[in-house]
Amino acid sequence: MILERLRSGSIAKPLAVFTAVVAIFAAVDGDHMRFLSGSTLFSTLETFATGGLIALGLGLTMIAGEFDISVVGVYSLAGCVAVLTGAQSPVLGAVIAMAVGAAVGIGQGLIVTRLRLNSVAVTLGGMLTCNGIAAVLTGNQSIAYPNVNVALAIAQPILGPLTIRSLIAFAMFGAMAAFIAFTRPGRDLIALGSDRRAAVVAGAPVSALIVVVFAFSGLCAALSGAMISYSLAAASPSGLTDVLLPAAAAAILGGVSLGGGSGRPIGLMFGVLTLSVLRSGFNALGAPPYANDVAMGAILLGVGTLDGPDLWRRAASLRLKLAEMRNEFAKQD
């Protein structure tokens, strides 16, 4: 009964996985206090800030039944745009970068809806286009951000272990959770991924929602790219590309289905936090780099297996047979 609730709960299962991962690391570390330390917590939150926004945008497109590969290209392009335009005003640079990301998302959403094309193919083209534009803008070289004070300020904790980046990431997750829970467009978005035809019949603005979701995904990737480039005081057209697989993995761990219609932002947040804890925890324990990939793959395999409908039907059948056997033994006694 408990397992069934964890399986059906959009937040309970990601929270349970997150809690289990933290407990395992704490038990393995024991009294050494390498994992349960302020530095590991800070590292976890910074990792969350880097990948959280990308996972949020990508996860929402997955909830809507689409998939946005272009987050990789937008992430890099936005970082380059922010560095090139934000030397004097980092806020202006970030706003321009987010505008570029949103514009890319709107363009892709319109292509997907107007031409009725597959979003994977469209956003793959978007990713390559963004990478090409970033290479042109930077001469295909890394560029430095001259405002070192901004880089130091972004990396400086301002509320306990929380920095500007991590606070923004948590705020975005909270705002999107409220949007989906308390607004009609948010509920329409879930319905869109669950059954698109039924959503059309119910009067949901399907095309507009898809465009908005892609715009939001581009904006999130752009904001993340701008902030990480500011914090590193540098940007590269190809150096910030290892973000798609962790974001997709975080979405799946957060209860988002590749088929759409399931998952919520808070569950997605715990999926990102789980991967962040894995990376920071293994670093704190001095484990080899491949340990994180092995553990992430094992957790994804386990979560995917538990989500399989055949497994739960077989488990129900086994419980029924066991109950029948107990009844038979009771009658014999």
BAFI-554825 format. One line per 4 residues: number of its first residue (from 0); for each residue y negated, z, x negated of N, C-alpha, C. Coordinates in steps of 0.05 Angstrom, whole numbers, plus 5000, padded with zeros to 4 digits. Atoms other than C-alpha are relative to their C-alpha. Example, Ala and Ser with C-alpha at 12.3 -4.5 7.8 and 13.67 -1.06 7.14 Angstrom:
0 = 5024:5000:4982:5090:5156:4754:4976:5000:4982; 5024:4999:5016:5021:5143:4727:4978:5014:5015 .
% end
This chain:
0 = 5024:5000:4983:5000:5000:5000:4975:5000:4983; 5023:4999:5018:4952:5017:4944:4996:4974:4986; 5002:5026:5014:4969:4953:4907:4989:4978:5018; 5010:5020:4982:4956:4912:4969:4970:5003:5004 .
4 = 5029:4996:4997:4887:4944:4977:4985:4990:4975; 5013:5010:5025:4871:4929:4904:5000:4970:5000; 4999:5029:4999:4893:4858:4915:4979:4988:5018; 5018:5011:4980:4850:4847:4976:4971:5008:4996 .
8 = 5027:4990:5004:4789:4886:4953:4985:4983:4980; 5016:5017:5017:4734:4843:4923:4988:5015:4977; 5011:4983:5021:4709:4901:4881:5020:5019:4989; 4981:4980:5009:4767:4949:4877:5017:4990:4977 .
12 = 4983:5010:5022:4811:4905:4834:4986:4997:4974; 5015:5002:5026:4758:4887:4781:4993:5028:4989; 5006:4973:5009:4738:4960:4779:5024:5014:4989; 4976:4988:5010:4810:4982:4770:5008:4989:4973 .
16 = 4994:5013:5026:4820:4932:4713:4981:5011:4979; 5020:4990:5018:4756:4955:4680:5006:5029:4992; 4994:4972:5006:4775:5028:4686:5025:5003:4983; 4976:4999:5016:4844:5015:4658:4995:4993:4971 .
20 = 5006:5009:5027:4817:4978:4598:4985:5022:4984; 5014:4978:5013:4768:5035:4582:5018:5023:4994; 4982:4978:5004:4822:5087:4590:5019:4995:4977; 4981:5007:5022:4870:5050:4544:4986:5002:4973 .
24 = 5014:4999:5026:4818:5042:4489:4994:5029:4992; 5005:4971:5006:4799:5116:4495:5025:5014:4991; 4975:4987:5008:4872:5137:4490:5009:4991:4972; 4992:5010:5026:4886:5092:4430:4982:5012:4978 .
28 = 5019:4990:5020:4823:5116:4394:5004:5030:4995; 4995:4971:5003:4841:5189:4407:4975:5016:4993; 5023:4983:5008:4795:5238:4372:4983:4988:4978; 5016:5013:5021:4766:5188:4323:4972:4994:5009 .
32 = 5027:5005:4989:4706:5175:4369:4988:4974:4990; 5010:5027:5007:4701:5102:4347:4993:4984:5025; 5005:5015:4975:4707:5074:4417:4979:5015:5017; 5018:4984:4984:4672:5130:4454:4976:5009:4984 .
36 = 5024:4995:5016:4608:5125:4414:4977:4985:5011; 5025:5014:4991:4536:5105:4426:4998:4972:4990; 5001:5027:5011:4542:5045:4380:5018:4981:5015; 4982:5018:4985:4602:5017:4418:4988:4995:5028 .
40 = 5013:5004:4974:4566:5028:4485:4977:4980:4998; 5022:5019:5003:4505:4992:4459:5010:4972:4995; 4989:5026:5005:4547:4935:4433:5012:4987:5026; 4989:5009:4975:4583:4930:4500:4978:4989:5019 .
44 = 5022:5008:4982:4518:4926:4539:4986:4975:4990; 5012:5025:5011:4489:4873:4492:5018:4976:5004; 4981:5022:4994:4552:4831:4499:4998:4993:5030; 5003:5004:4972:4546:4840:4574:4974:4984:5006 .
48 = 5025:5014:4995:4473:4818:4572:5001:4971:4992; 4998:5027:5009:4491:4755:4534:5016:4982:5019; 4983:5016:4983:4548:4731:4578:4998:5005:5030; 5001:4993:4972:4532:4765:4643:4986:4980:5018 .
52 = 5016:5019:4983:4479:4718:4670:5015:4973:5002; 4985:5025:4999:4521:4657:4652:5023:5002:5019; 4978:4996:4982:4581:4686:4687:4991:5003:5029; 5010:4997:4972:4539:4704:4748:4994:4973:5012 .
56 = 5006:5027:4990:4513:4633:4756:5025:4983:5004; 4975:5015:4998:4580:4601:4742:5018:5011:5022; 4983:4987:4980:4616:4651:4787:4991:4992:5028; 5010:5008:4974:4571:4634:4846:5007:4971:5007 .
60 = 4992:5027:4994:4585:4560:4839:5030:4999:5006; 4971:4998:4994:4660:4578:4838:5004:5011:5028; 4998:4989:4973:4651:4620:4901:4994:4978:5021; 5007:5022:4981:4619:4559:4934:5020:4977:4999 .
64 = 4980:5021:5002:4680:4517:4914:4993:4978:4980; 5008:5020:5021:4646:4481:4856:5005:5012:4973; 4997:4990:5028:4645:4489:4780:4979:4987:4983; 5023:5009:5015:4586:4484:4733:5005:5001:4970 .
68 = 4995:5001:5028:4606:4462:4663:4974:4999:4984; 5025:5004:5014:4534:4447:4645:4987:5025:4990; 5012:4976:5010:4518:4520:4633:5000:5001:4970; 4999:5001:5029:4539:4508:4561:4975:4985:4988 .
72 = 5022:5016:5010:4487:4454:4550:4973:5012:5008; 5025:4987:4991:4433:4489:4591:4993:5024:4983; 5003:4976:5016:4444:4553:4551:4987:4993:4973; 5010:5008:5026:4431:4517:4485:4972:4987:5002 .
76 = 5025:5014:4996:4375:4472:4511:4977:5020:5006; 5021:4981:4992:4337:4530:4543:4992:5017:4976; 5007:4985:5023:4341:4570:4479:4981:4985:4981; 5017:5017:5017:4310:4512:4440:4972:4997:5013 .
80 = 5025:5003:4986:4256:4502:4493:4983:5025:4998; 5014:4974:5001:4238:4576:4494:4988:5004:4972; 5010:4996:5027:4231:4578:4418:4977:4981:4994; 5021:5020:5005:4189:4515:4416:4975:5005:5015 .
84 = 5024:4996:4983:4142:4535:4472:4990:5028:5002; 5007:4972:4995:4141:4610:4469:4991:5016:4975; 5009:4986:5024:4113:4626:4400:4977:5018:5006; 5023:4984:4993:4047:4651:4428:5005:5018:5024 .
88 = 4994:4984:4976:4072:4674:4496:5030:4997:5006; 4971:5002:4994:4146:4690:4501:5006:4998:5030; 4995:5002:4971:4140:4698:4576:4997:4971:5009; 5004:5028:4992:4112:4628:4583:5024:4983:4990 .
92 = 4977:5015:5010:4168:4601:4539:5025:5004:5016; 4976:4994:4983:4221:4636:4581:4997:4987:5027; 5004:5013:4974:4190:4610:4645:5004:4970:4999; 4996:5029:5004:4189:4538:4619:5030:4995:4997 .
96 = 4971:5004:5004:4261:4546:4596:5015:5003:5027; 4987:4996:4974:4282:4573:4665:4994:4976:5019; 5007:5023:4983:4245:4516:4699:5017:4976:4992; 4983:5022:5009:4284:4466:4656:5028:5004:5011 .
100 = 4973:4994:4990:4350:4501:4674:5003:4995:5030; 4999:5004:4971:4334:4502:4748:4998:4970:5007; 5003:5029:4994:4313:4428:4746:5026:4986:4995; 4974:5012:5006:4379:4409:4713:5019:5007:5023 .
104 = 4982:4993:4978:4416:4448:4767:4994:4986:5026; 5008:5015:4975:4376:4416:4824:5009:4971:4998; 4992:5028:5003:4389:4347:4796:5030:4997:5004; 4971:5002:4998:4464:4359:4790:5008:5006:5029 .
108 = 4993:4994:4973:4467:4391:4859:4994:4976:5019; 5006:5024:4984:4433:4330:4890:5020:4978:4996; 4980:5021:5006:4480:4283:4855:5027:5006:5014; 4974:4992:4988:4541:4323:4879:4999:4996:5030 .
112 = 5001:5001:4971:4517:4326:4951:4994:4973:5011; 5008:5026:4990:4484:4259:4960:5021:4978:4995; 4980:5021:5007:4537:4217:4925:5029:5010:5005; 4973:4988:4994:4595:4264:4944:5019:4997:4976 .
116 = 4984:5002:5025:4620:4268:4872:5011:5027:4993; 4987:4975:5009:4664:4320:4839:4981:5014:4981; 5020:4985:5016:4621:4375:4808:5009:5002:4971; 4991:4997:5028:4665:4380:4745:4990:4975:4984 .
120 = 5008:5024:5014:4651:4307:4726:4970:4999:4997; 5029:5001:5001:4577:4312:4743:4989:5020:4980; 5011:4980:5018:4565:4377:4705:5009:4996:4971; 4992:5007:5028:4605:4352:4645:4979:4981:4989 .
124 = 5021:5018:5008:4555:4295:4642:4974:5016:4995; 5024:4983:5004:4499:4347:4650:5001:5015:4974; 4997:4985:5025:4526:4388:4592:4994:4982:4976; 5004:5019:5023:4528:4327:4545:4971:4991:4999 .
128 = 5028:5008:5000:4458:4306:4567:4982:5022:4989; 5016:4977:5010:4429:4375:4554:5004:5004:4970; 4995:4998:5029:4462:4378:4486:4985:4979:4985; 5014:5022:5013:4433:4310:4469:4970:5005:4999 .
132 = 5029:4994:4999:4363:4330:4491:4992:5022:4980; 5005:4978:5019:4367:4394:4451:5000:4990:4971; 4999:5011:5027:4387:4355:4389:4975:4984:4994; 5024:5016:5004:4328:4308:4398:4976:5018:4996 .
136 = 5023:4982:5002:4278:4365:4408:4999:5015:4973; 4999:4984:5024:4301:4402:4346:5006:4983:4975; 4992:5016:5023:4319:4343:4301:5029:5007:4992; 4972:4992:5004:4391:4368:4308:5003:5021:4978 .
140 = 5000:4978:5019:4374:4429:4265:4992:5026:5013; 5008:4974:4990:4366:4503:4275:4970:5004:4996; 5029:4995:5002:4294:4524:4288:4995:5030:5002; 5007:4972:5001:4262:4591:4274:4979:5007:5020 .
144 = 5020:4990:4982:4223:4633:4323:4981:5018:4984; 5018:4986:5019:4161:4658:4286:4991:5028:5009; 5009:4975:4990:4145:4717:4332:5021:5022:4997; 4979:4981:5006:4189:4770:4299:4997:5025:5017 .
148 = 5004:4976:4984:4157:4826:4340:5014:4998:5027; 4986:5004:4975:4186:4796:4403:5030:5004:4996; 4972:4997:5005:4255:4793:4372:5008:5029:4997; 4995:4972:5003:4251:4866:4352:4997:5015:5027 .
152 = 5004:4986:4974:4225:4887:4421:5023:4995:5019; 4977:5007:4982:4282:4851:4458:5025:5015:4992; 4977:4986:5010:4334:4885:4414:4997:5030:5000; 5006:4971:5000:4302:4954:4421:5008:5013:5026 .
156 = 4994:4986:4975:4333:5002:4472:4975:5013:5012; 5023:4989:4986:4282:5023:4524:5007:5020:5021; 4991:4981:4981:4324:5063:4572:5029:5008:4993; 4973:4993:5011:4381:5099:4537:5009:4978:4982 .
160 = 4990:5022:5016:4425:5045:4508:4992:4972:5011; 5007:5025:4987:4395:4992:4554:4976:4987:4988; 5022:5016:5010:4351:4937:4526:4988:4984:5023; 5012:5018:4980:4306:4888:4563:5021:4980:5010 .
164 = 4980:5019:4991:4363:4838:4564:5021:5012:5019; 4980:4988:4983:4415:4885:4593:4989:5009:5027; 5013:4992:4975:4366:4912:4645:4996:4976:5018; 5003:5025:4984:4350:4841:4668:5026:4991:5011 .
168 = 4973:5008:4991:4424:4825:4672:5009:5017:5024; 4991:4982:4978:4440:4886:4715:4983:4995:5025; 5018:5005:4977:4379:4872:4759:5008:4974:5015; 4992:5026:4988:4402:4800:4771:5026:5004:5016 .
172 = 4975:4995:4985:4472:4823:4791:4994:5016:5026; 5007:4984:4977:4442:4875:4838:4986:4984:5022; 5015:5017:4981:4394:4825:4870:5019:4980:5014; 4982:5019:4988:4449:4774:4881:5021:5013:5018 .
176 = 4982:4985:4982:4496:4827:4910:4987:5005:5026; 5015:4994:4976:4443:4846:4960:4996:4974:5016; 5004:5026:4987:4430:4772:4976:5024:4992:5016; 4975:5008:4986:4502:4758:4993:5008:5019:5022 .
180 = 4992:4980:4981:4513:4823:5030:4982:5001:5025; 5018:4994:4979:4451:4825:5073:4984:4976:5011; 5015:5023:4991:4426:4754:5084:5019:4979:5012; 4984:5021:4988:4451:4697:5127:5008:4978:4980 .
184 = 4991:5019:5021:4449:4646:5069:5022:5010:4982; 4979:4988:5016:4491:4694:5028:5027:4998:5013; 4975:5002:4985:4544:4697:5082:5009:4971:5003; 4994:5028:4998:4540:4622:5090:5013:4990:4974 .
188 = 4989:5009:5026:4555:4614:5016:5029:5007:4998; 4972:4992:5000:4620:4653:5023:5016:4982:5019; 4987:5017:4980:4638:4612:5085:5003:4972:4989; 4999:5027:5011:4622:4548:5047:5024:4997:4981 .
192 = 4978:5002:5018:4674:4564:4994:5027:5004:5014; 4975:4994:4986:4726:4589:5044:5009:4976:5015; 4993:5023:4983:4725:4529:5091:4975:4983:5004; 5025:5016:4999:4672:4475:5081:4996:4987:5028 .
196 = 5002:5013:4974:4687:4439:5146:4992:5021:5022; 5008:4979:4981:4683:4504:5186:4971:5008:4996; 5028:4993:5006:4617:4520:5151:4981:4979:5012; 5017:5022:4988:4589:4452:5173:4999:5003:5030 .
200 = 4998:4997:4971:4613:4463:5245:4983:5024:5008; 5015:4975:4993:4580:4533:5244:4970:4996:4996; 5028:5005:5004:4514:4501:5225:4988:5009:4974; 5010:4992:5026:4509:4524:5153:4989:4976:4985 .
204 = 5012:5022:5015:4463:4481:5110:5015:4995:4974; 4982:5003:5023:4519:4460:5063:4987:4987:4976; 5012:5014:5023:4482:4410:5020:4978:5016:4987; 5021:4984:5011:4422:4455:5012:5011:5024:4984 .
208 = 4988:4977:5014:4466:4514:4992:5011:4992:4973; 4989:5010:5026:4502:4473:4939:4978:4995:4980; 5023:5006:5019:4436:4450:4909:4989:5026:4990; 5012:4975:5008:4409:4521:4909:5019:5015:4981 .
212 = 4981:4986:5018:4473:4549:4877:4999:4988:4972; 5001:5012:5026:4470:4498:4821:4973:5006:4986; 5027:4993:5012:4395:4512:4811:5001:5028:4989; 4998:4972:5009:4410:4586:4806:5017:5002:4975 .
216 = 4983:4999:5023:4466:4574:4757:4985:4990:4975; 5016:5010:5022:4420:4532:4713:4979:5020:4991; 5021:4980:5006:4365:4585:4718:5012:5023:4984; 4987:4977:5013:4414:4641:4697:5007:4992:4971 .
220 = 4992:5009:5027:4441:4601:4638:4975:4997:4982; 5025:5004:5016:4370:4584:4616:4988:5026:4992; 5011:4974:5007:4346:4656:4620:5016:5013:4978; 4983:4988:5020:4405:4679:4580:4996:4987:4973 .
224 = 5005:5014:5025:4394:4625:4528:4974:5006:4987; 5027:4993:5010:4320:4641:4522:5000:5028:4987; 5001:4972:5010:4332:4716:4513:5016:5003:4974; 4984:4998:5024:4388:4708:4461:4986:4987:4977 .
228 = 5014:5013:5022:4346:4659:4421:4976:5016:4991; 5022:4982:5008:4286:4706:4422:5011:5023:4983; 4989:4977:5014:4330:4764:4400:5010:4993:4972; 4991:5009:5026:4359:4723:4343:4978:4988:4983 .
232 = 5023:5012:5013:4291:4694:4325:5007:4972:4990; 4992:5027:5008:4324:4625:4322:5014:4987:5023; 4985:5015:4980:4354:4571:4365:5013:4976:4986; 4985:5023:5010:4404:4515:4353:5010:4983:5022 .
236 = 4990:5018:4978:4424:4454:4394:5030:5002:5004; 4971:4999:4998:4497:4468:4381:5013:5027:4992; 4989:4975:5010:4504:4540:4356:5007:5020:5022; 4995:4980:4979:4508:4575:4424:5017:4987:5022 .
240 = 4984:5015:4981:4565:4538:4457:5025:5015:5009; 4976:4986:4993:4621:4589:4461:4996:5019:5023; 5007:4983:4977:4602:4614:4530:5016:4993:5025; 4987:5009:4975:4641:4574:4582:5026:5015:5006 .
244 = 4974:4988:4996:4711:4602:4573:4997:5030:5006; 5004:4971:4993:4688:4676:4571:4988:5003:5028; 5013:4998:4973:4644:4664:4633:5020:4995:5022; 4980:5006:4979:4701:4632:4672:5021:5022:5001 .
248 = 4981:4978:5001:4749:4687:4649:4989:5024:5014; 5012:4977:4987:4700:4740:4671:4999:4996:5031; 5001:5006:4972:4693:4706:4739:5027:5005:5013; 4973:4996:4989:4768:4706:4749:5008:5029:5000 .
252 = 4994:4971:5001:4775:4778:4727:4983:5015:5021; 5017:4987:4979:4718:4794:4776:5008:4993:5028; 4990:5005:4973:4759:4769:4835:4991:4973:5011; 5008:5026:4990:4730:4699:4840:5023:4980:4998 .
256 = 4978:5019:5000:4780:4646:4860:4990:4972:4993; 5007:5027:5007:4780:4576:4831:4998:4982:5025; 5001:5015:4975:4790:4552:4902:4976:5005:5017; 5025:4994:4986:4725:4584:4925:5005:5020:5023 .
260 = 5000:4983:4976:4708:4633:4981:5006:5029:4995; 4994:4972:5005:4729:4697:4947:4984:5010:4975; 5015:4988:5022:4693:4745:4899:4972:5008:5009; 5027:4990:4995:4628:4783:4900:4986:5006:4973 .
264 = 5014:4995:5026:4573:4794:4847:5007:5026:4986; 4994:4975:5013:4591:4867:4836:5028:4999:4987; 4974:5004:5012:4664:4850:4824:4998:4982:4975; 5005:5017:5023:4640:4794:4777:4988:5016:4977 .
268 = 5013:4983:5021:4597:4845:4740:5022:5016:4986; 4979:4985:5013:4659:4888:4727:5018:4982:4984; 4985:5019:5016:4695:4826:4703:4987:4995:4973; 5015:5004:5025:4640:4814:4651:5002:5025:4983 .
272 = 4999:4974:5015:4640:4888:4632:5028:5004:4987; 4973:4997:5011:4716:4886:4621:5002:4984:4974; 4999:5017:5025:4710:4828:4571:4982:5011:4979; 5018:4988:5020:4651:4863:4538:5012:5024:4987 .
276 = 4986:4976:5011:4691:4927:4530:5022:4991:4981; 4979:5010:5017:4749:4887:4501:4989:4992:4972; 5012:5010:5025:4705:4854:4448:4989:5024:4983; 5012:4977:5015:4666:4917:4429:5021:5020:4992 .
280 = 4979:4981:5006:4728:4961:4432:5017:4992:4976; 4984:5009:5023:4769:4919:4385:4984:5000:4974; 5017:4998:5024:4710:4914:4337:4998:5029:4990; 5002:4972:5007:4703:4990:4339:5025:5010:4987 .
284 = 4974:4991:5011:4777:5000:4324:5008:4984:4975; 4994:5015:5024:4775:4949:4267:5023:4981:5003; 4979:5018:4995:4825:4902:4300:4993:4972:4991; 5006:5027:5008:4832:4830:4276:4987:4984:5023 .
288 = 5015:5014:4979:4789:4778:4313:5018:4988:5023; 4983:5012:4979:4849:4746:4349:5009:5020:5021; 4990:4980:4981:4866:4812:4383:4985:4998:5027; 5016:5002:4975:4810:4802:4433:5010:4977:5017 .
292 = 4991:5023:4985:4835:4733:4453:5028:5005:5012; 4973:4993:4990:4907:4758:4460:4999:5019:5024; 5002:4980:4978:4887:4817:4503:4987:4987:5024; 5013:5013:4977:4840:4775:4546:5020:4981:5014 .
296 = 4980:5017:4988:4896:4724:4557:5021:5015:5016; 4980:4984:4986:4946:4778:4575:4989:5011:5026; 5011:4989:4976:4899:4810:4625:4996:4978:5021; 5003:5022:4981:4883:4743:4657:5027:4991:5012 .
300 = 4973:5007:4990:4957:4726:4662:5010:5021:5020; 4991:4979:4981:4971:4793:4694:4985:4999:5026; 5016:5002:4975:4914:4787:4744:5008:4976:5016; 4992:5024:4986:4934:4716:4761:5027:5003:5013 .
304 = 4974:4996:4989:5006:4737:4771:4999:5018:5025; 5002:4981:4977:4988:4795:4817:4986:4987:5024; 5013:5014:4978:4945:4747:4858:5018:4979:5013; 4982:5020:4989:5004:4701:4870:5011:5008:5027 .
308 = 4990:4992:4974:5022:4700:4944:5030:5003:5001; 4971:4998:5000:5096:4688:4930:5009:5027:4990; 4993:4974:5011:5099:4752:4888:4998:5022:5022; 5004:4979:4980:5071:4794:4945:5019:4997:5024 .
312 = 4980:5004:4979:5117:4762:4996:5027:5011:4992; 4975:4991:5010:5176:4777:4952:5000:5031:4999; 5002:4971:5002:5152:4848:4941:5003:5013:5028; 4998:4990:4972:5145:4858:5017:5029:4998:5009 .
316 = 4972:5003:4992:5215:4830:5027:5018:5021:4986; 4984:4980:5015:5243:4877:4973:4996:5027:5013; 5005:4974:4987:5209:4937:5006:5015:5002:5026; 4986:5000:4974:5239:4917:5073:5030:5005:4996 .
320 = 4971:4996:5005:5309:4912:5043:5006:5028:4991; 4997:4973:5009:5301:4979:5008:4999:5020:5024; 5003:4983:4976:5279:5011:5074:5026:4998:5017; 4975:5003:4985:5341:4981:5109:5023:5015:4987 .
324 = 4978:4986:5015:5386:5008:5054:4997:5030:5004; 5004:4971:4996:5355:5078:5061:5009:5008:5028; 4992:4994:4973:5366:5075:5136:5030:5000:5003; 4971:5000:4999:5439:5056:5126:5012:5025:4988 .
328 = 4990:4977:5012:5450:5112:5078:4995:5025:5017; 5006:4978:4982:5416:5160:5126:5020:5002:5023; 4980:5000:4978:5463:5139:5182:5027:5009:4991; 4974:4992:5011:5524:5148:5137:5001:5030:4996 .
332 = 5000:4971:5005:5502:5219:5120:5001:5015:5027 .
% end
